[in-house]
Amino acid sequence: MAEVTTASNDDPLESRAIERVKRGDSGAYDYLVSKYTKRVVSIAWNIVRNAADAEDLAQEAFVRAYETIGRFRSNERFGPWIYRIVTNLSLDVLKHRNRFRHEELTTAEPAERRDSADLQATTSEIMDRVDRALESLPEMQRIVARLSLVEGFDHSEIAQMMKLSEGTVRSHLSLARAKLREKLADLYE
Amino acid sequence: MNEEQFLDRLREDARRLRYEADAFMTVRIAARVRERIAAQPPTVSLFLARWLRPIAASMTAVALAACFSIVWFERTSMESATFDTLSADSGIELSYAGDSYRVGQ
């Protein structure tokens, strides 16, 4: 299991905000929410692939982080911590969804959860192909590949966020890459 | 195209698949988080931070002041006691014809 990151915080405003929140000044939490909201929503969306769910998950992640901020060291970076919380919450939603699908949709095809308005950016053919190729991967490979390729996290960060070993992350990523290369062969030749 | 080039190009294209929350969504999330935080009772750690820490700090200050006072009081009373003892002990003893005579100062 990967170690919890203890990298020191290079943003003095962030350290100060965390310290103030710990002392009971909830207003200081706004700084952290505004700094990380976009990234947190993007991580959640890349796992659950639904804008409304991603918004709810981001909100829940920030509330959970606030409730447990007493355990957080002020000089640590807030980012890896909130990313880990939102990843875990998103994975729980997926688990719940899979169970629900298994029970409900034994005869029918699973409903497409992706909102057409969600993918504002995927207008080009290439992006659409890459997106479809990523979506076709098995669940864990898909999540690891999205966190790595789309969100730009490295192996150790993904391992921490998903509570996996770095070796497992590497293995998922390697399988995902091979499949993506096969699926996108014509695009990248 | 080798593996490295493939990955570079794939990363470049995949990065554009990041979800960009619009301004309405970010404002909505911030507002809801603020609302939920305000509505909930303070956690144990926040309660400690708000109330017990200042109380503990005040009590520590009082205890320190008391300690310093006691030390100061003991020192001053010890100094006067030593002076008294010295005064009591510093008598003059004289011997004359086999008899001892003591005179206190």
Boltz contact constraints between the chains, C-beta under 6 A:
constraints:
  - contact:
      token1: [A, 23]
      token2: [B, 49]
      max_distance: 6.0
  - contact:
      token1: [A, 24]
      token2: [B, 46]
      max_distance: 6.0
  - contact:
      token1: [A, 24]
      token2: [B, 49]
      max_distance: 6.0
  - contact:
      token1: [A, 24]
      token2: [B, 50]
      max_distance: 6.0
  - contact:
      token1: [A, 26]
      token2: [B, 37]
      max_distance: 6.0
  - contact:
      token1: [A, 33]
      token2: [B, 30]
      max_distance: 6.0
  - contact:
      token1: [A, 33]
      token2: [B, 33]
      max_distance: 6.0
  - contact:
      token1: [A, 37]
      token2: [B, 26]
      max_distance: 6.0
  - contact:
      token1: [A, 37]
      token2: [B, 29]
      max_distance: 6.0
  - contact:
      token1: [A, 38]
      token2: [B, 21]
      max_distance: 6.0
  - contact:
      token1: [A, 41]
      token2: [B, 21]
      max_distance: 6.0
  - contact:
      token1: [A, 42]
      token2: [B, 18]
      max_distance: 6.0
  - contact:
      token1: [A, 42]
      token2: [B, 19]
      max_distance: 6.0
  - contact:
      token1: [A, 45]
      token2: [B, 19]
      max_distance: 6.0
  - contact:
      token1: [A, 55]
      token2: [B, 25]
      max_distance: 6.0
  - contact:
      token1: [A, 58]
      token2: [B, 29]
      max_distance: 6.0
  - contact:
      token1: [A, 59]
      token2: [B, 29]
      max_distance: 6.0
  - contact:
      token1: [A, 59]
      token2: [B, 32]
      max_distance: 6.0
  - contact:
      token1: [A, 59]
      token2: [B, 33]
      max_distance: 6.0
  - contact:
      token1: [A, 62]
      token2: [B, 33]
      max_distance: 6.0
  - contact:
      token1: [A, 63]
      token2: [B, 36]
      max_distance: 6.0
  - contact:
      token1: [A, 66]
      token2: [B, 37]
      max_distance: 6.0
  - contact:
      token1: [A, 67]
      token2: [B, 43]
      max_distance: 6.0
  - contact:
      token1: [A, 70]
      token2: [B, 45]
      max_distance: 6.0
  - contact:
      token1: [A, 121]
      token2: [B, 16]
      max_distance: 6.0
  - contact:
      token1: [A, 126]
      token2: [B, 13]
      max_distance: 6.0
  - contact:
      token1: [A, 127]
      token2: [B, 16]
      max_distance: 6.0
  - contact:
      token1: [A, 130]
      token2: [B, 13]
      max_distance: 6.0
  - contact:
      token1: [A, 130]
      token2: [B, 14]
      max_distance: 6.0
  - contact:
      token1: [A, 131]
      token2: [B, 17]
      max_distance: 6.0
  - contact:
      token1: [A, 149]
      token2: [B, 11]
      max_distance: 6.0
  - contact:
      token1: [A, 149]
      token2: [B, 14]
      max_distance: 6.0
  - contact:
      token1: [A, 150]
      token2: [B, 14]
      max_distance: 6.0
  - contact:
      token1: [A, 150]
      token2: [B, 17]
      max_distance: 6.0
  - contact:
      token1: [A, 150]
      token2: [B, 18]
      max_distance: 6.0
  - contact:
      token1: [A, 181]
      token2: [B, 6]
      max_distance: 6.0
  - contact:
      token1: [A, 188]
      token2: [B, 1]
      max_distance: 6.0
  - contact:
      token1: [A, 188]
      token2: [B, 6]
      max_distance: 6.0
  - contact:
      token1: [A, 188]
      token2: [B, 9]
      max_distance: 6.0
